Each structure stands twice: as C-alpha cells, then as structure tokens.
C-alpha cells in the first residue's frame, strides 16, 4: 500500500506549518530545512513554484500520493461546483480522514493504520481501505473487538475537536458523517485555487 514514509518534521518545516500535528522539533527550528538554515538566501518564488508547493502541502496533509491526488482532481473537475472546493471535499470524505476527524486517532497516518488493520467499520461492515469515500449519512465506528485498544481510548480522551459535519457517540464508539463539509468548515490552510491553476496548465 503506497504512502509517504519519509521524515515528517523536515516536510513540515519546508511548508512553514506543522501539517502533521504537534511537533517539538518544528517548534525549535521554525525555518526551512537545508544545510544553511535561515542564512540561505531565498529569492522570490515563481508562480509555478508557489502552485507546486500548495499542491505538495495538500498531498502531505491528507497523506495522498501523486497519482491518487491527480485522479481526485480529475474527478473534482468533472463534478458540479467549484473544482478546488470539491477536491478538498473529496479529501475530507476519505475514511482515514474522517476517523482522524472523529478523534479515534491523533494523526491521519494513525487513522490510516487503524483502517488498514481492520479496526474500523462503516455502516456495520468492516472496511480496510483508507481511501474509501464516505457518503453523507454513513456511520463510522470502532469494531467491537477493538473498542478496548488503549491507543484508541487515549486518543478519544485527549480529543477536543468538534466539527459541524460529524457527530460522535462516545458510548457506542461510533460517529455519523452527517454531511459533506462546506469549504468554510474545513480548517486546513490550503489555497485550493493554486492547485486548480497548476493542474489546468
């Protein structure tokens, strides 16, 4: 199963944001990576460079590789609505992302692992495909045998995030993907229009 497994702090520093979550090393070195660190002269970035960086940031944020991301863009481009917004909605509708949003895992990579290791159900059925596209009204839950997993319990107890398009029942350990989120409800700092411009060249 293809996924990015390289250094995360370096990637986060490259974008100037802790896109993978809290990172102590990022706090200490809040400047781009490289041999010369802050001393390196960085000229003005080209339009293409800015657009490419934004696409890379979106891919790393959601844990999606290039081919899959391009397929999502193609699908979004064919759909009704604003292409950039639809693209982010597709990313948000992925099962691993919703598991992360519900607080079952503190990171998207952790959520991806929970899904692929068969700990997560959708509408009562086991689903082990992280990229599974959820539809409004789908019920996402923790498998009965996995409800006692310490990692899940710790993550849920530490989670304080609340999203309007998701409900969570802490007694049943299951949540409802109520609706596809509007762009204003998606907290990620991604300029999706730049991605659209890049792919439209």
N, C-alpha and C positions, 0 to 999 in steps of 0.2 A: 504494500500500500504506500503510494508516494506521498511524502510530506517533507517539510523542511526540518532538518535535524542539526543545523549548524549553530554557532554562537548567537545567543539572543540579545545579550547586552550590547554587543557591537552594532547589531542591526538597529536597536532602539536609539543608540547614540547617533547613528547615521541620519535618522529622521528627526532627532531632537525631541522625541517624545517616548515615554515609557509605554510603547504599544503592546507589550506582552504582560503588562501588570506591574506591580511594585517591584523595584529592582534597586538594591542598595548600591551596587557598583555604578548604576546610572546616575544616582544622586551625587556620587563623588566625582564622576567625570562627565559633567553635563556639557560635553563638546564632542564634535565628530571624531571618530576613530582615525588612527593613522600614526605614522612614526613621529611626526612633528606636532601632533595635537593641535592646540589653539594657535601655535605660531605659524602654521601653514597658511599661506595666502590663498584665499579662495575668491576668484573673480566672480563676476555676475554670471549666474546660470542662464543658459539658453532656454528658450521656450520649450523645446523638446525635453531638455533635462528636467525641468520643473514638472512637466506632464508625466515623464517616466518615473520620477521619484514618487509622485502621488499614486500611480498605479502599483508600484512596488510596496508602498506603505499599506495600501488596501489589501494586497495579496498576503503580506506577512501578518497583518492584523487578524484576518479571518483564517489564516492557515491554508490558503489555496494556492496550488501551483499554476504555472502559466497557461497550460493547455485547458485546464478546467475553468480558469478565470476567463479566458477568451471565449469559451463556449457559453459561459453565463452572460457575457456581454452580447454575444450574437443573439441569444435568446431574449435578452432585455431589449435589444434593438428592434426585434420583431414584435414586441409586445406593445400594447397601448400604454400611453402615459409617457412621462419624461424618462428617457433612457437611463440617465445616471441614477435617478431615484429608484427605478425598477431594479437596476443592477444591485444596489445596496439592499433592497428588499429581498432579493433572491439570496444574498449572502446571509441576511438575518434569519431567513426561513430554513437554513440548514439545521439539521438535527443537532449537530455538535454545538452550534452557536446557541441554540435555544436551551440546551442542557446547561451551558455556561451561564446564560442569562438568568435561568431559574435558580442558580446558586448551588447546583448539585456538584459542581467542580469550580475551584477558584480560577482556573485558566481554561482557555479554549483547547489547548493541547491535552489537558487533563480530561476535558469533556469528550474529546475525540477518542481517547483511550477507553473511557468508560463505555462509549457506544460500541467500539470495535471489539471489546471484551465481553459483550453481551450482557451488560448490566442495565440496559435501558429498554423500555417498551414504548410502543406507540399504539394507542387505542387497544391496549391489552396484548399486543403481539410483539415478540422480540424483534428488534431491528438493530443490525450491527453495521450499518452503512452511515458513516458520519455525514456524508453529503446528502442524505435523504431529505427531500424537500417536503416540509410540512405544509399543510393547508389549514386555513382558519377553522378552528373548532377541534383540531386534533388534541388528544390527551397524551401527554408525555409523562411517564412515570418510571420509578426505580423498580426493577424486578424484585419479586418477593424475597428471593434468596439473597439479594444484595443489599437489602434495607439496613442490615446491621453493620455494613462496611464502615470502619472508623473514618476513612478518608471522606466519605460522603457526609457522615454525621458532622465532622469537623467543619467541612465547607459550608454546610447549611447553617450551622450555628454562628458562623462568622459572617454570613451574608446579610447585608443590609440594603442591597439594591432593590428597587421597586420599579417595574416597568408597566406602563398602562396597557400594553397589548398581551400581557402574560398574567395569569393567576396561579397561585401555588397553595396547595393544601398540605400543610406540614404533618398532619396526622396520617394521611394516606401516602405521603411522599409522591405526589403526582401533581402536575400542573396542566393548565389549559392554554394552548396557543390560541388566544381569543381572536386575534385579527392580525393582518399584515400591518406592520408599523408604518406610520407616515414618516417622511424624512425628518420632520421636526422632532420626532420621538426617538430617533436613532442618535445616541450620544457620541458616536465615533467622529473624530475630527478629520474627515476625508472630504476633499473638494472633488466630488464625483464628476463635475463638468470637465475637469482637466483630463480625466481618464477617457471620457467620451471623445474629446478632441484628439487625444493620442491615437485611439483606435480608428478614428474616422479619417486619418491621413491616407 
